[in-house]
Amino acid sequence: MTRAPRLTHREVYRVDWLPGTDVLHGTCHCGAEHASQDPVEMWEWLLSHPEGHVPWGVRG
């Protein structure tokens, strides 16, 4: 029996759909958050780190 390879990095991206809306809510591994109705735009934002990202707790 072969085992599946283990992931070695800790970058976790999360996209949630807000029920009753067309809005997606994304959270980057750094804690930055973003909302969009366009799934492509959401993933482009998530994967463009750090451009456009302000980690949670750092906002002024």
PDB file of N, CA, C and O in Angstrom, chain B, residues numbered from 101:
ATOM      1  N   MET B 101       0.839  -1.181   0.000  1.00  0.00           N
ATOM      2  CA  MET B 101       0.000   0.000   0.000  1.00  0.00           C
ATOM      3  C   MET B 101       0.885   1.246   0.000  1.00  0.00           C
ATOM      4  O   MET B 101       1.776   1.378   0.839  1.00  0.00           O
ATOM      5  N   THR B 102       0.638   2.161  -0.943  1.00  0.00           N
ATOM      6  CA  THR B 102       1.394   3.409  -0.978  1.00  0.00           C
ATOM      7  C   THR B 102       0.593   4.491  -0.273  1.00  0.00           C
ATOM      8  O   THR B 102      -0.636   4.530  -0.344  1.00  0.00           O
ATOM      9  N   ARG B 103       1.305   5.352   0.394  1.00  0.00           N
ATOM     10  CA  ARG B 103       0.658   6.448   1.109  1.00  0.00           C
ATOM     11  C   ARG B 103       0.675   7.709   0.262  1.00  0.00           C
ATOM     12  O   ARG B 103       1.590   7.935  -0.530  1.00  0.00           O
ATOM     13  N   ALA B 104      -0.342   8.515   0.442  1.00  0.00           N
ATOM     14  CA  ALA B 104      -0.408   9.802  -0.252  1.00  0.00           C
ATOM     15  C   ALA B 104       0.665  10.722   0.313  1.00  0.00           C
ATOM     16  O   ALA B 104       0.939  10.689   1.512  1.00  0.00           O
ATOM     17  N   PRO B 105       1.278  11.547  -0.546  1.00  0.00           N
ATOM     18  CA  PRO B 105       2.296  12.470  -0.038  1.00  0.00           C
ATOM     19  C   PRO B 105       1.684  13.489   0.922  1.00  0.00           C
ATOM     20  O   PRO B 105       0.537  13.905   0.755  1.00  0.00           O
ATOM     21  N   ARG B 106       2.449  13.876   1.909  1.00  0.00           N
ATOM     22  CA  ARG B 106       1.990  14.872   2.879  1.00  0.00           C
ATOM     23  C   ARG B 106       2.323  16.273   2.388  1.00  0.00           C
ATOM     24  O   ARG B 106       3.373  16.500   1.787  1.00  0.00           O
ATOM     25  N   LEU B 107       1.431  17.195   2.646  1.00  0.00           N
ATOM     26  CA  LEU B 107       1.702  18.588   2.324  1.00  0.00           C
ATOM     27  C   LEU B 107       2.681  19.134   3.349  1.00  0.00           C
ATOM     28  O   LEU B 107       2.543  18.879   4.546  1.00  0.00           O
ATOM     29  N   THR B 108       3.671  19.887   2.879  1.00  0.00           N
ATOM     30  CA  THR B 108       4.689  20.383   3.792  1.00  0.00           C
ATOM     31  C   THR B 108       4.551  21.866   4.102  1.00  0.00           C
ATOM     32  O   THR B 108       5.254  22.370   4.979  1.00  0.00           O
ATOM     33  N   HIS B 109       3.675  22.574   3.417  1.00  0.00           N
ATOM     34  CA  HIS B 109       3.518  24.006   3.678  1.00  0.00           C
ATOM     35  C   HIS B 109       2.228  24.260   4.429  1.00  0.00           C
ATOM     36  O   HIS B 109       1.357  23.392   4.486  1.00  0.00           O
ATOM     37  N   ARG B 110       2.102  25.427   4.998  1.00  0.00           N
ATOM     38  CA  ARG B 110       0.949  25.748   5.829  1.00  0.00           C
ATOM     39  C   ARG B 110       0.079  26.850   5.238  1.00  0.00           C
ATOM     40  O   ARG B 110      -0.717  27.449   5.961  1.00  0.00           O
ATOM     41  N   GLU B 111       0.208  27.137   3.938  1.00  0.00           N
ATOM     42  CA  GLU B 111      -0.607  28.176   3.339  1.00  0.00           C
ATOM     43  C   GLU B 111      -2.012  27.639   3.103  1.00  0.00           C
ATOM     44  O   GLU B 111      -2.221  26.738   2.291  1.00  0.00           O
ATOM     45  N   VAL B 112      -2.964  28.205   3.823  1.00  0.00           N
ATOM     46  CA  VAL B 112      -4.347  27.778   3.690  1.00  0.00           C
ATOM     47  C   VAL B 112      -5.166  28.963   3.211  1.00  0.00           C
ATOM     48  O   VAL B 112      -5.142  30.039   3.809  1.00  0.00           O
ATOM     49  N   TYR B 113      -5.883  28.748   2.132  1.00  0.00           N
ATOM     50  CA  TYR B 113      -6.776  29.759   1.588  1.00  0.00           C
ATOM     51  C   TYR B 113      -8.195  29.250   1.777  1.00  0.00           C
ATOM     52  O   TYR B 113      -8.465  28.061   1.609  1.00  0.00           O
ATOM     53  N   ARG B 114      -9.096  30.152   2.126  1.00  0.00           N
ATOM     54  CA  ARG B 114     -10.474  29.734   2.363  1.00  0.00           C
ATOM     55  C   ARG B 114     -11.408  30.672   1.618  1.00  0.00           C
ATOM     56  O   ARG B 114     -11.255  31.893   1.671  1.00  0.00           O
ATOM     57  N   VAL B 115     -12.377  30.089   0.922  1.00  0.00           N
ATOM     58  CA  VAL B 115     -13.411  30.865   0.245  1.00  0.00           C
ATOM     59  C   VAL B 115     -14.754  30.331   0.713  1.00  0.00           C
ATOM     60  O   VAL B 115     -15.050  29.146   0.562  1.00  0.00           O
ATOM     61  N   ASP B 116     -15.559  31.213   1.281  1.00  0.00           N
ATOM     62  CA  ASP B 116     -16.898  30.852   1.746  1.00  0.00           C
ATOM     63  C   ASP B 116     -17.927  31.618   0.932  1.00  0.00           C
ATOM     64  O   ASP B 116     -17.697  32.765   0.551  1.00  0.00           O
ATOM     65  N   TRP B 117     -19.039  30.997   0.671  1.00  0.00           N
ATOM     66  CA  TRP B 117     -20.161  31.646   0.011  1.00  0.00           C
ATOM     67  C   TRP B 117     -21.085  32.161   1.097  1.00  0.00           C
ATOM     68  O   TRP B 117     -21.411  31.437   2.038  1.00  0.00           O
ATOM     69  N   LEU B 118     -21.508  33.408   0.970  1.00  0.00           N
ATOM     70  CA  LEU B 118     -22.425  33.989   1.948  1.00  0.00           C
ATOM     71  C   LEU B 118     -23.851  33.661   1.502  1.00  0.00           C
ATOM     72  O   LEU B 118     -24.331  34.249   0.533  1.00  0.00           O
ATOM     73  N   PRO B 119     -24.541  32.740   2.177  1.00  0.00           N
ATOM     74  CA  PRO B 119     -25.876  32.299   1.774  1.00  0.00           C
ATOM     75  C   PRO B 119     -26.846  33.460   1.565  1.00  0.00           C
ATOM     76  O   PRO B 119     -26.856  34.434   2.317  1.00  0.00           O
ATOM     77  N   GLY B 120     -27.657  33.322   0.522  1.00  0.00           N
ATOM     78  CA  GLY B 120     -28.638  34.356   0.209  1.00  0.00           C
ATOM     79  C   GLY B 120     -28.078  35.497  -0.611  1.00  0.00           C
ATOM     80  O   GLY B 120     -28.794  36.451  -0.916  1.00  0.00           O
ATOM     81  N   THR B 121     -26.795  35.413  -0.975  1.00  0.00           N
ATOM     82  CA  THR B 121     -26.149  36.466  -1.772  1.00  0.00           C
ATOM     83  C   THR B 121     -25.343  35.818  -2.895  1.00  0.00           C
ATOM     84  O   THR B 121     -25.258  34.594  -2.994  1.00  0.00           O
ATOM     85  N   ASP B 122     -24.760  36.659  -3.731  1.00  0.00           N
ATOM     86  CA  ASP B 122     -23.817  36.201  -4.749  1.00  0.00           C
ATOM     87  C   ASP B 122     -22.389  36.500  -4.317  1.00  0.00           C
ATOM     88  O   ASP B 122     -21.483  36.509  -5.150  1.00  0.00           O
ATOM     89  N   VAL B 123     -22.176  36.743  -3.039  1.00  0.00           N
ATOM     90  CA  VAL B 123     -20.887  37.198  -2.524  1.00  0.00           C
ATOM     91  C   VAL B 123     -20.058  36.020  -1.999  1.00  0.00           C
ATOM     92  O   VAL B 123     -20.550  35.146  -1.286  1.00  0.00           O
ATOM     93  N   LEU B 124     -18.778  36.039  -2.385  1.00  0.00           N
ATOM     94  CA  LEU B 124     -17.796  35.094  -1.862  1.00  0.00           C
ATOM     95  C   LEU B 124     -16.916  35.846  -0.866  1.00  0.00           C
ATOM     96  O   LEU B 124     -16.553  36.998  -1.103  1.00  0.00           O
ATOM     97  N   HIS B 125     -16.579  35.209   0.229  1.00  0.00           N
ATOM     98  CA  HIS B 125     -15.719  35.810   1.242  1.00  0.00           C
ATOM     99  C   HIS B 125     -14.447  34.979   1.311  1.00  0.00           C
ATOM    100  O   HIS B 125     -14.484  33.798   1.656  1.00  0.00           O
ATOM    101  N   GLY B 126     -13.311  35.610   0.978  1.00  0.00           N
ATOM    102  CA  GLY B 126     -12.037  34.896   0.978  1.00  0.00           C
ATOM    103  C   GLY B 126     -11.160  35.299   2.137  1.00  0.00           C
ATOM    104  O   GLY B 126     -11.146  36.460   2.546  1.00  0.00           O
ATOM    105  N   THR B 127     -10.422  34.332   2.668  1.00  0.00           N
ATOM    106  CA  THR B 127      -9.460  34.579   3.731  1.00  0.00           C
ATOM    107  C   THR B 127      -8.129  33.981   3.305  1.00  0.00           C
ATOM    108  O   THR B 127      -8.045  32.792   2.996  1.00  0.00           O
ATOM    109  N   CYS B 128      -7.091  34.804   3.291  1.00  0.00           N
ATOM    110  CA  CYS B 128      -5.747  34.382   2.905  1.00  0.00           C
ATOM    111  C   CYS B 128      -5.042  33.746   4.104  1.00  0.00           C
ATOM    112  O   CYS B 128      -5.467  33.914   5.247  1.00  0.00           O
ATOM    113  N   HIS B 129      -3.983  33.028   3.833  1.00  0.00           N
ATOM    114  CA  HIS B 129      -3.204  32.413   4.913  1.00  0.00           C
ATOM    115  C   HIS B 129      -2.616  33.442   5.858  1.00  0.00           C
ATOM    116  O   HIS B 129      -2.286  33.119   6.999  1.00  0.00           O
ATOM    117  N   CYS B 130      -2.476  34.709   5.387  1.00  0.00           N
ATOM    118  CA  CYS B 130      -1.920  35.762   6.244  1.00  0.00           C
ATOM    119  C   CYS B 130      -2.985  36.396   7.134  1.00  0.00           C
ATOM    120  O   CYS B 130      -2.667  37.185   8.023  1.00  0.00           O
ATOM    121  N   GLY B 131      -4.266  36.045   6.892  1.00  0.00           N
ATOM    122  CA  GLY B 131      -5.347  36.600   7.688  1.00  0.00           C
ATOM    123  C   GLY B 131      -6.100  37.721   6.997  1.00  0.00           C
ATOM    124  O   GLY B 131      -7.139  38.156   7.493  1.00  0.00           O
ATOM    125  N   ALA B 132      -5.595  38.207   5.846  1.00  0.00           N
ATOM    126  CA  ALA B 132      -6.289  39.253   5.096  1.00  0.00           C
ATOM    127  C   ALA B 132      -7.596  38.688   4.552  1.00  0.00           C
ATOM    128  O   ALA B 132      -7.681  37.503   4.230  1.00  0.00           O
ATOM    129  N   GLU B 133      -8.620  39.547   4.450  1.00  0.00           N
ATOM    130  CA  GLU B 133      -9.926  39.128   3.978  1.00  0.00           C
ATOM    131  C   GLU B 133     -10.361  39.971   2.799  1.00  0.00           C
ATOM    132  O   GLU B 133      -9.947  41.121   2.655  1.00  0.00           O
ATOM    133  N   HIS B 134     -11.206  39.385   1.949  1.00  0.00           N
ATOM    134  CA  HIS B 134     -11.659  40.064   0.737  1.00  0.00           C
ATOM    135  C   HIS B 134     -13.017  39.498   0.356  1.00  0.00           C
ATOM    136  O   HIS B 134     -13.281  38.317   0.585  1.00  0.00           O
ATOM    137  N   ALA B 135     -13.884  40.327  -0.225  1.00  0.00           N
ATOM    138  CA  ALA B 135     -15.186  39.865  -0.700  1.00  0.00           C
ATOM    139  C   ALA B 135     -15.328  40.208  -2.173  1.00  0.00           C
ATOM    140  O   ALA B 135     -14.868  41.256  -2.626  1.00  0.00           O
ATOM    141  N   SER B 136     -15.971  39.315  -2.916  1.00  0.00           N
ATOM    142  CA  SER B 136     -16.171  39.519  -4.344  1.00  0.00           C
ATOM    143  C   SER B 136     -17.311  38.646  -4.828  1.00  0.00           C
ATOM    144  O   SER B 136     -17.592  37.600  -4.242  1.00  0.00           O
ATOM    145  N   GLN B 137     -17.969  39.076  -5.900  1.00  0.00           N
ATOM    146  CA  GLN B 137     -18.986  38.252  -6.534  1.00  0.00           C
ATOM    147  C   GLN B 137     -18.380  37.390  -7.637  1.00  0.00           C
ATOM    148  O   GLN B 137     -19.027  36.460  -8.118  1.00  0.00           O
ATOM    149  N   ASP B 138     -17.161  37.684  -8.039  1.00  0.00           N
ATOM    150  CA  ASP B 138     -16.500  36.981  -9.139  1.00  0.00           C
ATOM    151  C   ASP B 138     -15.488  35.975  -8.594  1.00  0.00           C
ATOM    152  O   ASP B 138     -14.502  36.378  -7.977  1.00  0.00           O
ATOM    153  N   PRO B 139     -15.708  34.667  -8.810  1.00  0.00           N
ATOM    154  CA  PRO B 139     -14.781  33.665  -8.274  1.00  0.00           C
ATOM    155  C   PRO B 139     -13.369  33.772  -8.853  1.00  0.00           C
ATOM    156  O   PRO B 139     -12.394  33.502  -8.151  1.00  0.00           O
ATOM    157  N   VAL B 140     -13.251  34.161 -10.119  1.00  0.00           N
ATOM    158  CA  VAL B 140     -11.917  34.305 -10.721  1.00  0.00           C
ATOM    159  C   VAL B 140     -11.165  35.449 -10.056  1.00  0.00           C
ATOM    160  O   VAL B 140      -9.988  35.316  -9.720  1.00  0.00           O
ATOM    161  N   GLU B 141     -11.848  36.572  -9.869  1.00  0.00           N
ATOM    162  CA  GLU B 141     -11.225  37.721  -9.199  1.00  0.00           C
ATOM    163  C   GLU B 141     -10.824  37.358  -7.783  1.00  0.00           C
ATOM    164  O   GLU B 141      -9.772  37.786  -7.308  1.00  0.00           O
ATOM    165  N   MET B 142     -11.656  36.566  -7.096  1.00  0.00           N
ATOM    166  CA  MET B 142     -11.340  36.159  -5.727  1.00  0.00           C
ATOM    167  C   MET B 142     -10.045  35.349  -5.687  1.00  0.00           C
ATOM    168  O   MET B 142      -9.167  35.632  -4.872  1.00  0.00           O
ATOM    169  N   TRP B 143      -9.916  34.345  -6.558  1.00  0.00           N
ATOM    170  CA  TRP B 143      -8.716  33.516  -6.551  1.00  0.00           C
ATOM    171  C   TRP B 143      -7.492  34.288  -7.015  1.00  0.00           C
ATOM    172  O   TRP B 143      -6.391  34.043  -6.522  1.00  0.00           O
ATOM    173  N   GLU B 144      -7.658  35.220  -7.956  1.00  0.00           N
ATOM    174  CA  GLU B 144      -6.520  36.059  -8.352  1.00  0.00           C
ATOM    175  C   GLU B 144      -6.037  36.869  -7.168  1.00  0.00           C
ATOM    176  O   GLU B 144      -4.831  37.005  -6.961  1.00  0.00           O
ATOM    177  N   TRP B 145      -6.964  37.413  -6.382  1.00  0.00           N
ATOM    178  CA  TRP B 145      -6.591  38.180  -5.191  1.00  0.00           C
ATOM    179  C   TRP B 145      -5.873  37.284  -4.185  1.00  0.00           C
ATOM    180  O   TRP B 145      -4.826  37.658  -3.655  1.00  0.00           O
ATOM    181  N   LEU B 146      -6.427  36.112  -3.922  1.00  0.00           N
ATOM    182  CA  LEU B 146      -5.813  35.205  -2.949  1.00  0.00           C
ATOM    183  C   LEU B 146      -4.397  34.804  -3.354  1.00  0.00           C
ATOM    184  O   LEU B 146      -3.504  34.746  -2.508  1.00  0.00           O
ATOM    185  N   LEU B 147      -4.187  34.529  -4.628  1.00  0.00           N
ATOM    186  CA  LEU B 147      -2.897  34.024  -5.081  1.00  0.00           C
ATOM    187  C   LEU B 147      -1.890  35.122  -5.413  1.00  0.00           C
ATOM    188  O   LEU B 147      -0.744  34.816  -5.743  1.00  0.00           O
ATOM    189  N   SER B 148      -2.287  36.396  -5.333  1.00  0.00           N
ATOM    190  CA  SER B 148      -1.375  37.501  -5.645  1.00  0.00           C
ATOM    191  C   SER B 148      -0.600  37.984  -4.427  1.00  0.00           C
ATOM    192  O   SER B 148       0.011  39.052  -4.464  1.00  0.00           O
ATOM    193  N   HIS B 149      -0.619  37.227  -3.378  1.00  0.00           N
ATOM    194  CA  HIS B 149       0.028  37.608  -2.118  1.00  0.00           C
ATOM    195  C   HIS B 149       1.464  38.065  -2.333  1.00  0.00           C
ATOM    196  O   HIS B 149       2.201  37.386  -3.048  1.00  0.00           O
ATOM    197  N   PRO B 150       1.892  39.157  -1.763  1.00  0.00           N
ATOM    198  CA  PRO B 150       1.212  40.013  -0.798  1.00  0.00           C
ATOM    199  C   PRO B 150       0.527  41.225  -1.411  1.00  0.00           C
ATOM    200  O   PRO B 150      -0.028  42.038  -0.671  1.00  0.00           O
ATOM    201  N   GLU B 151       0.543  41.381  -2.729  1.00  0.00           N
ATOM    202  CA  GLU B 151      -0.053  42.555  -3.363  1.00  0.00           C
ATOM    203  C   GLU B 151      -1.540  42.660  -3.027  1.00  0.00           C
ATOM    204  O   GLU B 151      -2.304  41.729  -3.283  1.00  0.00           O
ATOM    205  N   GLY B 152      -1.949  43.794  -2.453  1.00  0.00           N
ATOM    206  CA  GLY B 152      -3.334  44.001  -2.099  1.00  0.00           C
ATOM    207  C   GLY B 152      -3.745  43.408  -0.777  1.00  0.00           C
ATOM    208  O   GLY B 152      -4.919  43.481  -0.412  1.00  0.00           O
ATOM    209  N   HIS B 153      -2.822  42.828  -0.053  1.00  0.00           N
ATOM    210  CA  HIS B 153      -3.145  42.169   1.208  1.00  0.00           C
ATOM    211  C   HIS B 153      -2.756  43.039   2.399  1.00  0.00           C
ATOM    212  O   HIS B 153      -1.650  43.577   2.464  1.00  0.00           O
ATOM    213  N   VAL B 154      -3.673  43.161   3.320  1.00  0.00           N
ATOM    214  CA  VAL B 154      -3.400  43.808   4.600  1.00  0.00           C
ATOM    215  C   VAL B 154      -3.805  42.799   5.666  1.00  0.00           C
ATOM    216  O   VAL B 154      -4.996  42.602   5.910  1.00  0.00           O
ATOM    217  N   PRO B 155      -2.820  42.152   6.310  1.00  0.00           N
ATOM    218  CA  PRO B 155      -3.140  41.131   7.305  1.00  0.00           C
ATOM    219  C   PRO B 155      -4.063  41.644   8.405  1.00  0.00           C
ATOM    220  O   PRO B 155      -4.009  42.815   8.782  1.00  0.00           O
ATOM    221  N   TRP B 156      -4.910  40.750   8.914  1.00  0.00           N
ATOM    222  CA  TRP B 156      -5.834  41.082   9.978  1.00  0.00           C
ATOM    223  C   TRP B 156      -5.077  41.630  11.169  1.00  0.00           C
ATOM    224  O   TRP B 156      -4.043  41.080  11.546  1.00  0.00           O
ATOM    225  N   GLY B 157      -5.573  42.708  11.773  1.00  0.00           N
ATOM    226  CA  GLY B 157      -4.950  43.296  12.952  1.00  0.00           C
ATOM    227  C   GLY B 157      -3.935  44.379  12.620  1.00  0.00           C
ATOM    228  O   GLY B 157      -3.431  45.044  13.525  1.00  0.00           O
ATOM    229  N   VAL B 158      -3.620  44.574  11.316  1.00  0.00           N
ATOM    230  CA  VAL B 158      -2.618  45.557  10.922  1.00  0.00           C
ATOM    231  C   VAL B 158      -3.302  46.803  10.353  1.00  0.00           C
ATOM    232  O   VAL B 158      -2.643  47.821  10.140  1.00  0.00           O
ATOM    233  N   ARG B 159      -4.572  46.738  10.112  1.00  0.00           N
ATOM    234  CA  ARG B 159      -5.304  47.860   9.491  1.00  0.00           C
ATOM    235  C   ARG B 159      -5.342  49.054  10.426  1.00  0.00           C
ATOM    236  O   ARG B 159      -5.398  48.920  11.649  1.00  0.00           O
ATOM    237  N   GLY B 160      -5.308  50.225   9.808  1.00  0.00           N
ATOM    238  CA  GLY B 160      -5.253  51.436  10.599  1.00  0.00           C
ATOM    239  C   GLY B 160      -6.521  52.111  10.867  1.00  0.00           C
ATOM    240  O   GLY B 160      -6.540  53.146  11.534  1.00  0.00           O
TER     241      GLY B 160
END
